[in-house]
Amino acid sequence: MQSSANPTSPLHTAAQPLAISKCERSAIKRQRPAVLWFTGLSGAGKSTIANLVEVKLRGQGAHTMLLDGDALRRGLCNDLGFSNTDRSENIRRVGEVAKLMTDAGLIAICALISPFRAERQLVRALFESDEFIEVYVDTPLEICIERDPKGLYKKALAQERGEFTGIHQRYEPPENPDIILQTALHSPEPLADRVVKKIDKFIFSDKHS
């Protein structure tokens, strides 16, 4: 039986034209919609920096929504495991949710490992060319293992947990990310400031006109 999640399924239908456009929703919020896609190893600092970025953007009056990988795993994606196939489906679902967020005129801040370049590229293709901002949280594996805030690396190295990115499964770093953040060299606060500064002119174009 074919899954209804499959775009080729007989249940897949054409999109219903909407009376209110993304541009109109964005205009109400006085901002341009965008996706900030934080990718990196577990323990790299993605969620920490993403949370700081959202706080700083909110302080500027931005309308945002943070989509954190762990939270999504407990709800929207709680039927998925950690095989390559399930990881790809996890990324696809989050990408589709982020698309709905931008259609609502929001700035979607996504923080998840998303280990595969091909899947990240498929998500990028959902958006306009300048809407998708890939943020690579570049933290060496040895530092992530040392931090190990959730004890996941310890379990993976002890073979108590399988299919763990960086240990049992590969992580494919972005080849041309829009922003690179090196947490081994800088603390989260200035890195979050750097992200906000980088996107400020794009998100709030009216402020600079």
N, C-alpha and C positions, 0 to 999 in steps of 0.2 A: 504493500500500500504506500502510495506516494505522500510524503509529508507536506502539509499545508505551508510549511516554512520555505519550501522550495519555490523559487520564482517561476519555474516551468510547470508548476502544478496546475491542474484544471481549475483550482479554486482561485488562482491568481487573476485579478481583474485590473482593468485600466483605472488609472487615477481619476477621481472625481474632480472636475475643475472647481476651484475655490473662489468665493466671491471677494475675499480679502487677500491681497498678495503679501508676500514676504516683505517687499519694500514698504508697504503700508504699515505692517506690524513693526518694522524696524524704525520707521519714522516716528511712531508714537513713543518709542523708547529713546529716540534721539541717539541712536548708535547703529553701527553696521554689525550684522551677525557674523560670527566666526566660530571656528573650532580650534581650540588649543589642545593638541593631542600629545600628551606626555608619555613617552615610551622609555623603557630601561629595565634593567634587571630588578628582581625582587630585592628590596632593601636599598635601592639606589637613591631614594628620596623623592620619588615622583609625587606621592600623595601629600607629603609635607610641603613641598614647593607649590603644588597646585592649590592647596588650601590657602597658602599665603597670597598667591596671585588673586584668588577669588576675593579675599578680604580687601586687598588693595584696589581691585577694580570696583568693588562695591563702594568703597570710600570715594570713588570718583563718580558715583551715581550709575554705574553700569548694571545692567540686568543680566545675571549669569545663572548657570546651573552646573554644579560639579557632578560629574559621573565618575565615581571611583570604582575601580575594578573589583575590589573586595565586596563592596556593598551590592554591586550588580550580581556578583556570584551568589549572594544570599537571596536574591529575588528573581529578577528577569532571567538569569542564566543558571538557576540552581539545578537544572536538569543536565548540565554539562559537566564533563570531567576535564581531564587535563591532557588527553591525547592530542596529537597534532590536529586531527579533524575537529575535535571539540573546541580547541583553542581558536581555530579559524572561524568556527561558527560564533564563538563568543565575540570576536572582533567584529564580525559582520553585524551582529545584533546591536552592539554598542554604536557602530557607525550609523545604523539606521535610526537609532534613538537620537543621536547627535544631529542627524539631518532634520528630524522633526523639531528639535530645539532651534536650529538656525531658521527653519521655516517660520517659527514663532517670533523671530527677531532677536533671539537670545545669543549670548556668548556661551557656548558649551565648552566646559573644561573637562577633558577626559584624561584619566590617569590609570593606565593599565599596562602590563608588561608588553602585550602585543608583539610577540617575538619575531614575526615573519614579515619581511619586506613586502612580499607580494600582497598579503592581506592589508597591510597599511596602505599600499598603493591603491587597492580597490576601494578603501574607505575614502582616500583623497579624491578619487574620481567621482564621488557622490556630490562634491561641492564645486563651487566656482573656483577658478584658478587661484585667487588670492584669499579665499575664505579658510582654507585648511592650513594651519600652522603647526608643523611637526617640531616638537621640542624633545630633543634627545638628552635625557639625564644620564650623562656619561660617567658612570662610577665603576671602577675596576671590580671584577668579581671578588678578589681577595678582601676588598674593603666591605663589600656587601656581606660576605661570610662573617667578617669580624663584627659587623653591626648586628646582623641577624635579629632584628627586633621582635620577630614572631617565633623564633626558634625553628624556622622552616629549613634552613640550610643544615642545621644540626641533625634534623630528622632525615633529610635527604642523604647526607654523607654517611649516616648510620644505616642506610638502606631501610629506614622505617617509612619512607615516603618515596614513591616512584614518580616518574614523569615530571621532574622538577627542572625548570629552565635554568641553564647555567651549569647544572650537574649532569642530568640525564638527557636533556634536550638542548638544542642549540638556541642561541639568541643571535639574531641577525641585526647588527647595528645599522641605523639609517646611513645611506651613502651620501645624501645631500640634505640633511635636516635644515630647517629654517633657523633653529636656535640650538646651540649646544651648551649645556650646563655641566660644569665639572665640579661635583660636590667634594672631591678630594682636595680641591684648592680653595673653595669658597663655602661659606655657611649659607643656609637656605635663604635668609633675609635678603642679602644683596643679589642673589640669583633670581629671586622673585621680582625684585625691583627691575632687574635687567629685562625680564620678560615683559613686564608692564610698559617699560619705556619703549621696547621694541615695537609693541603693537599699538601704542597710544594714538599715533597719528592715523593709523588705519581705522581703528575702532571708532574714535571720536573725531572724524574728519571735519565735522561742523565747528569744533572748537578751534581748528587751525585755519579755517577758511577766512 
